[in-house]
Amino acid sequence: MDYKENILETIGNTPMVKLNATVTDVPALVLGKVETFNPGNSIKDRMALKMVEDAEKEGRIKPGGTFIECTSGNTGMGIALAAAVKGYKCIFTTSDKQSKEKMDILKAVGAEVIVCPTNVTPDDPRSYYSVAEKLSKEIPNSAWLNQYDNLSNRTAHYESTGPEIWKQTDGKVTHIVVGVGTGGTISGVAKYLKEQNPNIKIWGIDTYGSVFKKFHETGEFDEKEIYPYITEGIGEDILPKNVDFSLIDHFEKVSDKDGAVYARRLAREEGILLGYSAGSAVAGLVQLKDKLTKDDVVVVIFHDHGSRYVGKIYNDEWMRERGFLDTEIKIKDLIEGKKDVHFISATKSQSVKDVLTIMKDNDISQMPVMEEEEIVGSITERSLLNHILGGEGKGPEDSISDIVGTPFPTVEIDTALNKLNRYISRENPAVIAKDMTGRMHVITQYDIIQAL
Ligand SMILES: Cc1ncc(COP(=O)(O)O)c(C=O)c1O
């Protein structure tokens, strides 16, 4: 039989996968260290277990006690797994910018989650650092693991992630590219690899709105560098003890948009569904491509899994609202948003009154007119009203046959909304499109205005 004693034994030994389509402009061999294969779906399982075991060894917690941590989710997941196996409780403080999925997952593994405001300074009593510290003082037999300053964090990567990369690349790795948050990953990996080969270059990925890059380049902690950003997991408004700046050769800032766009490209073009910071890491590498040659072997560390971001970077609406999607809105995007609306049509034999009633009940102002599955014309609220108000001999009981207009134009679902001006006019307020399943949809002026 081949089995592990418990889930914690499956942490580490993650695969390395060559990147292709997303790095065609990069001359080097680019390998992704896919940390989503850890049981908690992120690299943080490694350091979480190490922090828990070191706390046990140091006597900072007794059996049945409570681990407290400020975490954006991934570290919490790792701690929760270790706590479940070892019989501890967990309370996590997190910030309100983190995805709901991340918080729900932490609750699913038994943790209590306290959400704190993002846009307060770290020393504000409401910040997620301050709340964690306060709880650790109040709750008996509890330990605040403090991933920012607890050096067991970087030691975990010195002991496991670094040696794995060295072994998997047969000692040929020349560059590491990795997002920096607590600094545990970059510092632990860098220390191990530089001990093997001091020429290996370590590139940290930073966000706009974080203090790392400026501090690294000038030694100045510049508060003007701090402002809100959207990327999750990397960049900081503090200098965690786990960041060893002396081991980092360069910090590259990546925009929120580029990180998100590259994460989506990794999913669609490489088939690897990853978190935001993985996209930032590849975007940063592409920004630095001119510093590389064909003989270089670059390892990019992918921290976490994309499932935690389905409502965010993998959601077109979310991307569009933030101006992150350059692509035009197409008819098919609009149909996607209207999925549950039925296709409503009239027939020539129906009365003016009946058709007006259907329009009123469905809150629409125009309809296609069908005969035996074929679109033969269109009818608008205006032509119905004109008929009723038209005087002598005209009334609501007449059939609509005499006032049916020309059919609405049919357009391909790939047509961009900004190309519709040639179809939509005063006389022609709608177009018709067929989706992949053959279902027809009416797209009206109103739909287009809403989408834009
Ligand atoms: C998704 C994600 N990416 C990157 C990082 C940064 O890793 P580290 O804290 O080891 O610097 C984190 C850390 O929280 C993370 O959750």
The ligand as an SDF file (V2000), in Angstrom:
LIG
                    3D

 16 16  0  0  0  0  0  0  0  0999 V2000
   -1.3290   34.6960   -3.6680 C   0  0  0  0  0  0  0  0  0  0  0  0
   -0.0420   35.0900   -3.0250 C   0  0  0  0  0  0  0  0  0  0  0  0
    0.9720   35.4180   -3.8190 N   0  0  0  0  0  0  0  0  0  0  0  0
    2.1600   35.8170   -3.3140 C   0  0  0  0  0  0  0  0  0  0  0  0
    2.3580   35.9000   -1.9550 C   0  0  0  0  0  0  0  0  0  0  0  0
    3.6940   36.3850   -1.4430 C   0  0  0  0  0  0  0  0  0  0  0  0
    4.4410   35.3740   -0.8170 O   0  0  0  0  0  0  0  0  0  0  0  0
    5.3410   35.7040    0.4130 P   0  0  0  0  0  0  0  0  0  0  0  0
    4.4330   36.0970    1.5420 O   0  0  0  0  0  0  0  0  0  0  0  0
    6.0770   34.4560    0.7220 O   0  0  0  0  0  0  0  0  0  0  0  0
    6.2410   36.8390    0.0410 O   0  0  0  0  0  0  0  0  0  0  0  0
    1.3120   35.5600   -1.0890 C   0  0  0  0  0  0  0  0  0  0  0  0
    1.4590   35.7070    0.3600 C   0  0  0  0  0  0  0  0  0  0  0  0
    0.5350   35.9210    1.0880 O   0  0  0  0  0  0  0  0  0  0  0  0
    0.0790   35.1220   -1.6400 C   0  0  0  0  0  0  0  0  0  0  0  0
   -0.9660   34.7800   -0.8490 O   0  0  0  0  0  0  0  0  0  0  0  0
  1  2  1  0
  2  3  1  0
  2 15  2  0
  3  4  2  0
  4  5  1  0
  5  6  1  0
  5 12  2  0
  6  7  1  0
  7  8  1  0
  8  9  2  0
  8 10  1  0
  8 11  1  0
 12 13  1  0
 12 15  1  0
 13 14  2  0
 15 16  1  0
M  END
$$$$
